[in-house]
Amino acid sequence: MWEQQVAFWIIAVAMAGAAIGVVRANNVVHAALFLIVVFAGSAAQYILLLAEFVAWVQVLIYIGAIIVLFLFGVMLTRAPMREERGKLDNSQRLAAAVVALFLFGVLAVFLVDAFAGTELRFRDSMVEVGSAASVGESIFRQFVIPFEVVSMLLLAALVGAVALARRD
C-alpha cells in the first residue's frame, strides 16, 4: 500500500512542477510540452486508481489530440512564439500570491476535515466503474449529448484556426 502512496506523491510533484512550468514558460511550444507532462501525470494517476481505460483515453485524447490541435493552432495562426520578458507582467503578483495561498489553505483545511484519520480502500465494485464496458456504456447512453457537443466544439476550433490562418 505504501508503494502506491510513494508513486502518487512522485507523480503529483512532477505534475505540480510541470503545471508551474506551463504558467512560467515564455515559449508557447515549451508550455505545451509542460502540459503534456501534466496530462501524462494525470493518466498515471488513473492507472494508480485501476482505471486503465480512462488512462488510455487520457493519453489518446488529451496528449494525442488536444496538444496536437493546440500546436497546429499556434502554427496556423502564426502567433508569436516568444514574448519579451516583462511585456505580459503587471503589478498584481502580490495579490495573486495572497489569493493562491488563501485558496491553498482553504482546500487543505477542507480536505483534512473531510478525510482526517480515514483509510481509503478500493473495493471490487469501484474497479468495475473504471472498466471499459462501464465507461463506454456511460458515455454512449447517459452522456451522448455532451460527448457530441464537445466533439463539435473541437471541430469548430480546428475550422476556426484554419480560417484565421487563411485570411492572409
CYANA upper distance limits for C-alpha pairs under 8 A (distance plus 0.5 A):
  1 MET  CA      5 GLN  CA      7.35
  2 TRP  CA      6 VAL  CA      6.71
  3 GLU  CA      7 ALA  CA      6.61
  4 GLN  CA      8 PHE  CA      6.45
  4 GLN  CA     48 LEU  CA      7.44
  5 GLN  CA      9 TRP  CA      6.71
  6 VAL  CA     10 ILE  CA      6.71
  7 ALA  CA     11 ILE  CA      6.64
  8 PHE  CA     12 ALA  CA      6.44
  8 PHE  CA     45 GLN  CA      7.31
  8 PHE  CA     48 LEU  CA      8.04
  9 TRP  CA     13 VAL  CA      6.49
 10 ILE  CA     14 ALA  CA      6.76
 11 ILE  CA     15 MET  CA      6.58
 11 ILE  CA     41 GLY  CA      6.32
 11 ILE  CA     44 ALA  CA      7.90
 11 ILE  CA     45 GLN  CA      7.89
 12 ALA  CA     16 ALA  CA      6.59
 12 ALA  CA     41 GLY  CA      7.77
 13 VAL  CA     17 GLY  CA      6.61
 14 ALA  CA     18 ALA  CA      6.62
 14 ALA  CA     37 VAL  CA      8.36
 14 ALA  CA     38 VAL  CA      8.24
 14 ALA  CA     41 GLY  CA      7.87
 15 MET  CA     19 ALA  CA      6.50
 15 MET  CA     37 VAL  CA      7.18
 15 MET  CA     38 VAL  CA      5.33
 15 MET  CA     41 GLY  CA      6.29
 15 MET  CA     42 SER  CA      8.30
 16 ALA  CA     20 ILE  CA      6.75
 16 ALA  CA     38 VAL  CA      8.20
 17 GLY  CA     21 GLY  CA      6.71
 18 ALA  CA     22 VAL  CA      6.71
 18 ALA  CA     34 PHE  CA      5.61
 18 ALA  CA     35 LEU  CA      7.31
 18 ALA  CA     37 VAL  CA      6.72
 18 ALA  CA     38 VAL  CA      6.44
 19 ALA  CA     23 VAL  CA      7.08
 19 ALA  CA     34 PHE  CA      7.32
 19 ALA  CA     35 LEU  CA      7.31
 19 ALA  CA     38 VAL  CA      6.87
 20 ILE  CA     24 ARG  CA      6.57
 21 GLY  CA     25 ALA  CA      6.15
 21 GLY  CA     31 ALA  CA      7.20
 21 GLY  CA     34 PHE  CA      6.51
 22 VAL  CA     30 HIS  CA      8.06
 22 VAL  CA     31 ALA  CA      4.90
 22 VAL  CA     32 ALA  CA      7.57
 22 VAL  CA     34 PHE  CA      5.92
 22 VAL  CA     35 LEU  CA      6.62
 23 VAL  CA     31 ALA  CA      7.68
 24 ARG  CA     31 ALA  CA      8.46
 25 ALA  CA     30 HIS  CA      6.81
 25 ALA  CA     31 ALA  CA      5.94
 26 ASN  CA     30 HIS  CA      8.18
 26 ASN  CA     31 ALA  CA      8.13
 26 ASN  CA     82 ARG  CA      6.15
 26 ASN  CA     83 GLU  CA      6.48
 26 ASN  CA     84 GLU  CA      8.33
 26 ASN  CA     85 ARG  CA      8.09
 27 ASN  CA     31 ALA  CA      6.84
 27 ASN  CA     81 MET  CA      6.04
 27 ASN  CA     82 ARG  CA      5.18
 27 ASN  CA     83 GLU  CA      7.64
 28 VAL  CA     32 ALA  CA      6.81
 28 VAL  CA     81 MET  CA      6.00
 28 VAL  CA     82 ARG  CA      7.18
 29 VAL  CA     33 LEU  CA      6.80
 29 VAL  CA     71 LEU  CA      7.65
 29 VAL  CA     81 MET  CA      7.70
 30 HIS  CA     34 PHE  CA      6.74
 31 ALA  CA     35 LEU  CA      6.67
 32 ALA  CA     36 ILE  CA      6.84
 32 ALA  CA     67 ILE  CA      7.19
 32 ALA  CA     70 PHE  CA      8.30
 32 ALA  CA     71 LEU  CA      8.02
 33 LEU  CA     37 VAL  CA      7.20
 34 PHE  CA     38 VAL  CA      7.05
 35 LEU  CA     39 PHE  CA      6.73
 36 ILE  CA     40 ALA  CA      6.54
 36 ILE  CA     63 ILE  CA      6.40
 36 ILE  CA     67 ILE  CA      7.79
 37 VAL  CA     41 GLY  CA      6.57
 38 VAL  CA     42 SER  CA      6.86
 39 PHE  CA     43 ALA  CA      6.81
 39 PHE  CA     58 GLN  CA      7.69
 39 PHE  CA     59 VAL  CA      7.81
 39 PHE  CA     62 TYR  CA      7.30
 39 PHE  CA     63 ILE  CA      6.99
 40 ALA  CA     44 ALA  CA      6.72
 40 ALA  CA     58 GLN  CA      8.33
 40 ALA  CA     59 VAL  CA      7.16
 40 ALA  CA     63 ILE  CA      7.87
 41 GLY  CA     45 GLN  CA      6.72
 42 SER  CA     46 TYR  CA      6.83
 42 SER  CA     55 ALA  CA      8.23
 42 SER  CA     58 GLN  CA      8.27
 43 ALA  CA     47 ILE  CA      6.90
 43 ALA  CA     54 VAL  CA      8.13
 43 ALA  CA     55 ALA  CA      4.92
 43 ALA  CA     56 TRP  CA      7.58
 43 ALA  CA     58 GLN  CA      6.28
 43 ALA  CA     59 VAL  CA      7.00
 44 ALA  CA     48 LEU  CA      6.88
 44 ALA  CA     55 ALA  CA      7.36
 45 GLN  CA     49 LEU  CA      6.88
 45 GLN  CA     55 ALA  CA      8.47
 46 TYR  CA     50 LEU  CA      6.88
 46 TYR  CA     51 ALA  CA      5.84
 46 TYR  CA     52 GLU  CA      7.09
 46 TYR  CA     54 VAL  CA      7.21
 46 TYR  CA     55 ALA  CA      5.74
 47 ILE  CA     51 ALA  CA      6.03
 47 ILE  CA     52 GLU  CA      5.78
 47 ILE  CA     55 ALA  CA      6.54
 50 LEU  CA    127 VAL  CA      6.71
 50 LEU  CA    130 GLY  CA      7.56
 51 ALA  CA     55 ALA  CA      6.84
 51 ALA  CA    127 VAL  CA      7.44
 51 ALA  CA    130 GLY  CA      5.00
 51 ALA  CA    131 SER  CA      6.91
 52 GLU  CA     56 TRP  CA      6.76
 52 GLU  CA    130 GLY  CA      7.75
 52 GLU  CA    131 SER  CA      7.89
 53 PHE  CA     57 VAL  CA      6.71
 53 PHE  CA    130 GLY  CA      7.36
 53 PHE  CA    131 SER  CA      6.78
 53 PHE  CA    132 ALA  CA      5.98
 54 VAL  CA     58 GLN  CA      6.58
 54 VAL  CA    130 GLY  CA      7.33
 54 VAL  CA    132 ALA  CA      8.34
 54 VAL  CA    135 VAL  CA      8.40
 55 ALA  CA     59 VAL  CA      6.84
 56 TRP  CA     60 LEU  CA      6.55
 57 VAL  CA     61 ILE  CA      6.18
 57 VAL  CA     62 TYR  CA      8.27
 58 GLN  CA     62 TYR  CA      5.91
 58 GLN  CA     63 ILE  CA      7.48
 59 VAL  CA     63 ILE  CA      5.55
 59 VAL  CA     64 GLY  CA      6.83
 60 LEU  CA     64 GLY  CA      5.25
 60 LEU  CA     65 ALA  CA      7.16
 61 ILE  CA     65 ALA  CA      5.52
 61 ILE  CA     66 ILE  CA      6.92
 62 TYR  CA     66 ILE  CA      5.36
 62 TYR  CA     67 ILE  CA      7.00
 63 ILE  CA     67 ILE  CA      6.08
 63 ILE  CA     68 VAL  CA      8.12
 64 GLY  CA     68 VAL  CA      6.82
 65 ALA  CA     69 LEU  CA      6.45
 66 ILE  CA     70 PHE  CA      6.50
 67 ILE  CA     71 LEU  CA      6.59
 68 VAL  CA     72 PHE  CA      6.53
 69 LEU  CA     73 GLY  CA      6.52
 69 LEU  CA    158 LEU  CA      7.58
 70 PHE  CA     74 VAL  CA      6.78
 71 LEU  CA     75 MET  CA      6.66
 72 PHE  CA     76 LEU  CA      6.32
 73 GLY  CA     77 THR  CA      6.49
 73 GLY  CA    158 LEU  CA      7.80
 73 GLY  CA    161 ALA  CA      5.92
 73 GLY  CA    162 VAL  CA      8.23
 74 VAL  CA     78 ARG  CA      6.62
 74 VAL  CA     79 ALA  CA      6.13
 75 MET  CA     79 ALA  CA      7.41
 76 LEU  CA    161 ALA  CA      7.02
 76 LEU  CA    162 VAL  CA      7.03
 76 LEU  CA    164 LEU  CA      8.20
 76 LEU  CA    165 ALA  CA      5.62
 77 THR  CA    161 ALA  CA      6.95
 77 THR  CA    162 VAL  CA      8.24
 77 THR  CA    164 LEU  CA      6.59
 77 THR  CA    165 ALA  CA      5.32
 78 ARG  CA    165 ALA  CA      7.90
 83 GLU  CA     87 LYS  CA      7.47
 83 GLU  CA     88 LEU  CA      8.19
 84 GLU  CA     88 LEU  CA      8.43
 85 ARG  CA     89 ASP  CA      8.33
 86 GLY  CA     90 ASN  CA      8.42
 92 GLN  CA     96 ALA  CA      6.61
 93 ARG  CA     97 ALA  CA      6.62
 94 LEU  CA     98 VAL  CA      6.71
 95 ALA  CA     99 VAL  CA      6.69
 96 ALA  CA    100 ALA  CA      6.53
 97 ALA  CA    101 LEU  CA      6.60
 98 VAL  CA    102 PHE  CA      6.59
 99 VAL  CA    103 LEU  CA      6.57
100 ALA  CA    104 PHE  CA      6.59
101 LEU  CA    105 GLY  CA      6.60
102 PHE  CA    106 VAL  CA      6.69
103 LEU  CA    107 LEU  CA      6.62
104 PHE  CA    108 ALA  CA      6.51
105 GLY  CA    109 VAL  CA      6.61
106 VAL  CA    110 PHE  CA      6.72
107 LEU  CA    111 LEU  CA      6.57
108 ALA  CA    112 VAL  CA      6.54
109 VAL  CA    113 ASP  CA      6.48
110 PHE  CA    114 ALA  CA      6.52
111 LEU  CA    115 PHE  CA      6.45
111 LEU  CA    116 ALA  CA      8.23
112 VAL  CA    116 ALA  CA      5.52
122 PHE  CA    126 MET  CA      6.77
122 PHE  CA    127 VAL  CA      7.88
123 ARG  CA    127 VAL  CA      7.23
124 ASP  CA    128 GLU  CA      6.88
125 SER  CA    129 VAL  CA      7.24
126 MET  CA    130 GLY  CA      7.68
127 VAL  CA    131 SER  CA      7.31
128 GLU  CA    134 SER  CA      7.56
129 VAL  CA    134 SER  CA      6.27
129 VAL  CA    135 VAL  CA      7.63
130 GLY  CA    134 SER  CA      7.10
130 GLY  CA    135 VAL  CA      6.90
131 SER  CA    135 VAL  CA      6.74
132 ALA  CA    136 GLY  CA      6.40
133 ALA  CA    137 GLU  CA      6.54
134 SER  CA    138 SER  CA      6.61
135 VAL  CA    139 ILE  CA      6.61
136 GLY  CA    140 PHE  CA      6.56
137 GLU  CA    141 ARG  CA      6.17
137 GLU  CA    142 GLN  CA      8.14
138 SER  CA    142 GLN  CA      5.81
138 SER  CA    143 PHE  CA      6.83
139 ILE  CA    143 PHE  CA      5.28
139 ILE  CA    144 VAL  CA      6.17
139 ILE  CA    147 PHE  CA      7.57
140 PHE  CA    144 VAL  CA      5.33
143 PHE  CA    147 PHE  CA      6.65
144 VAL  CA    148 GLU  CA      6.72
145 ILE  CA    149 VAL  CA      6.66
146 PRO  CA    150 VAL  CA      6.61
147 PHE  CA    151 SER  CA      6.88
148 GLU  CA    152 MET  CA      6.67
149 VAL  CA    153 LEU  CA      6.63
150 VAL  CA    154 LEU  CA      6.75
151 SER  CA    155 LEU  CA      6.74
152 MET  CA    156 ALA  CA      6.61
153 LEU  CA    157 ALA  CA      6.70
154 LEU  CA    158 LEU  CA      6.82
155 LEU  CA    159 VAL  CA      6.72
156 ALA  CA    160 GLY  CA      6.43
157 ALA  CA    161 ALA  CA      6.69
158 LEU  CA    162 VAL  CA      6.83
159 VAL  CA    163 ALA  CA      6.58
160 GLY  CA    164 LEU  CA      6.60
161 ALA  CA    165 ALA  CA      6.71
162 VAL  CA    166 ARG  CA      6.67
163 ALA  CA    167 ARG  CA      6.97
